[in-house]
Amino acid sequence: MLKEQLEWWRTATIYQIYPKSFCDSGSKGTGDIQGIIAKLDYLKTLGVDALWLTPVYSSPMIDNGYDISDYYNINPEFGTMADFDQLLAQAHQRGIRIVMDIVVNHTSTEHAWFQSALGDRNSPYRDYYIWKDPVDGAEPTNWQSKFGGNAWALDEATGQYYLHLFAKEQADLNWENPKVREEVKEVINFWAEKGVDGFRLDVINLISKQQDFPNDDIGDGRRFYTDGPRVHEYLQEISEAVFQQYGSVTVGEMSSTTLEHCLQYSSLDGKELSMVFNFHHLKVDYPNGEKWTKAPFDFHQLKSIFNHWQLGLNGKGWGALFWCNHDQPRVVSRLGDDVNYRIESAKMLGASVHMMQGTPYIFQGEEIGMTNPGYTSIDQYRDVESTNMYDIMVNQQGVSHDEMMAILAQKSRDNSRTPMQWDDSDYAGFSKAQPWLQVAENYKQINAKAAVADQNSVFHFYRQLIQLRKEVAVITDGDYTDLMPEHDRIFCYKRESASQILLCVNNYYGDEVECHLPEGLAVVSGECLLSNYAESMKAAQQNSFTLKPYETRIILIAK
Ligand SMILES: O=P(O)(O)OC[C@H]1O[C@H](O[C@H]2O[C@H](CO)[C@@H](O)[C@H](O)[C@H]2O)[C@H](O)[C@@H](O)[C@@H]1O
């Protein structure tokens, strides 16, 4: 495979679509593939290179498609295979690639394999899943499901338990079984053969479980299956059999991983994956690792995590750069100020990740500064994790309803899943019918139509960020240094190559702050490529200046 074919993604920006919430081409209240096709020109205007579609396969939708019941068919809720083929062709015509989401840590319990395995120890598919006998009449281990409760569910007919690291309707596959690995290759091959350009691999670092299945006396079990004993071997096997044959771009979602493992997953020799998602920078508002609390974010921790990963991967591996996805609250509500400085803080946050080394991902709506919806009733939530956690915390642990509503308003995955705000018409132009999840009330002000029409919008700022990556080489290959690691308000980093220096200076707070860049930097000869304040673009650049609330400046200095 030619190097250029393999590496288009190093200067690319990838846009994530959550199809259920993107655009309804009809009046169902749920988005679909025809809706995506209708918005391809919008995405072309934004300038993104590829679309990552979260799962559109057949599914009972307990976890919105992350519970696949047939890998070879499209969920009728989203359309048909003909619609998908049309999307692929139409996207390719516009020079936009398609990345599919592959969920092979688990299948839906409605998948034919599981249906055959359930209740029948002699089924040829029994060993596709992980079964254990009870221990002392109860679950085999104390491992916890990521969605709450024990991770084992009882198959009453056989008296054995099956493992489900997520919902009980998502049974973990047994990757120790070579037949499972052959099935996975066949699935990926099917989509690659269709012309799909790449794959996002869901929680792929959880596929190899420690085979003695010990009880976890100090945790929830994750240390026995995260980055497990055979995970690199499995990925190399799949990569050699499929990804390398097709030159597919691959991004692994790495749950609770380490830099050491990610260096191997994304090693430049291309033996495993192109790049990795890690989530450590999104846990800076999880005090002591606890997601289900209401807490401000830790700015020093955030910078130190970015530094660890930028320096650690540099020249050896490759990471995905992102704030938002379908599992995370909206970043402008989370780390910015969605009331007083929505536009400024959305732009600053965008700049501060897009100028790092890696491949940026934009989650639908992020490019127009969409916010958390601020739901106030439990009936407004749809996400299985949120409703499970409400039940556990309020009904079993005694947390008050009001407290839990405040936590969900900050932490629920539904915060990002609200329908895309296209315009100021009913239901934000997402659908002609009542959407499956309530639209955020601010859609009359915050919507794509208004953003495209306004040259100062978050949309046009993101468009410029995407363009800069293509034009300024140091953004792709420059070394990274945090110039002010101890500063309480400013995140200022330098990217440097043999011929260029790029500074990305960011005020993370809503007050003005004095910024003093190191004197050795020839900032006066630099050019401000982008800022969220017009005055800063025009002014001569200095080593010392005042940063306005949530100000960002991207300064290029030729060497
Ligand atoms: O928070 P981490 O332990 O680092 O894990 C990362 C994410 O993992 C899970 O997300 C993915 O798998 C789920 C099951 O297929 C699916 O529900 C989700 O939509 C996928 O993106 C987890 O659910 C997320 O909360 C974590 O952020």
The ligand as an SDF file (V2000), in Angstrom:
LIG
                    3D

 27 28  0  0  0  0  0  0  0  0999 V2000
  -14.7890    5.7740   30.0900 O   0  0  0  0  0  0  0  0  0  0  0  0
  -13.9350    4.6600   29.5610 P   0  0  0  0  0  0  0  0  0  0  0  0
  -13.8670    3.4710   30.4920 O   0  0  0  0  0  0  0  0  0  0  0  0
  -12.5500    5.1610   29.1920 O   0  0  0  0  0  0  0  0  0  0  0  0
  -14.5950    4.0930   28.2370 O   0  0  0  0  0  0  0  0  0  0  0  0
  -14.8200    4.8070   27.0570 C   0  0  0  0  0  0  0  0  0  0  0  0
  -16.2680    4.7370   26.6560 C   0  0  0  0  0  0  0  0  0  0  0  0
  -16.6120    3.3390   26.5980 O   0  0  0  0  0  0  0  0  0  0  0  0
  -17.9880    3.0270   26.3640 C   0  0  0  0  0  0  0  0  0  0  0  0
  -18.3820    3.4880   25.0890 O   0  0  0  0  0  0  0  0  0  0  0  0
  -18.6220    2.6860   23.9530 C   0  0  0  0  0  0  0  0  0  0  0  0
  -19.1500    1.3930   24.1800 O   0  0  0  0  0  0  0  0  0  0  0  0
  -20.4850    1.3050   24.6920 C   0  0  0  0  0  0  0  0  0  0  0  0
  -20.9070   -0.1230   24.5360 C   0  0  0  0  0  0  0  0  0  0  0  0
  -20.8280   -0.5230   23.1950 O   0  0  0  0  0  0  0  0  0  0  0  0
  -21.4730    2.2430   23.9880 C   0  0  0  0  0  0  0  0  0  0  0  0
  -22.6140    2.3600   24.7970 O   0  0  0  0  0  0  0  0  0  0  0  0
  -20.8950    3.6230   23.7730 C   0  0  0  0  0  0  0  0  0  0  0  0
  -21.8010    4.4460   23.1010 O   0  0  0  0  0  0  0  0  0  0  0  0
  -19.5870    3.4450   23.0420 C   0  0  0  0  0  0  0  0  0  0  0  0
  -18.9890    4.6610   22.6500 O   0  0  0  0  0  0  0  0  0  0  0  0
  -18.8180    3.7290   27.4440 C   0  0  0  0  0  0  0  0  0  0  0  0
  -20.1850    3.4730   27.2500 O   0  0  0  0  0  0  0  0  0  0  0  0
  -18.5900    5.2190   27.4380 C   0  0  0  0  0  0  0  0  0  0  0  0
  -19.3420    5.8620   28.4600 O   0  0  0  0  0  0  0  0  0  0  0  0
  -17.1130    5.5030   27.6710 C   0  0  0  0  0  0  0  0  0  0  0  0
  -16.8780    6.8840   27.4930 O   0  0  0  0  0  0  0  0  0  0  0  0
  1  2  2  0
  2  3  1  0
  2  4  1  0
  2  5  1  0
  5  6  1  0
  6  7  1  0
  7  8  1  0
  7 26  1  0
  8  9  1  0
  9 10  1  0
  9 22  1  0
 10 11  1  0
 11 12  1  0
 11 20  1  0
 12 13  1  0
 13 14  1  0
 13 16  1  0
 14 15  1  0
 16 17  1  0
 16 18  1  0
 18 19  1  0
 18 20  1  0
 20 21  1  0
 22 23  1  0
 22 24  1  0
 24 25  1  0
 24 26  1  0
 26 27  1  0
M  END
$$$$
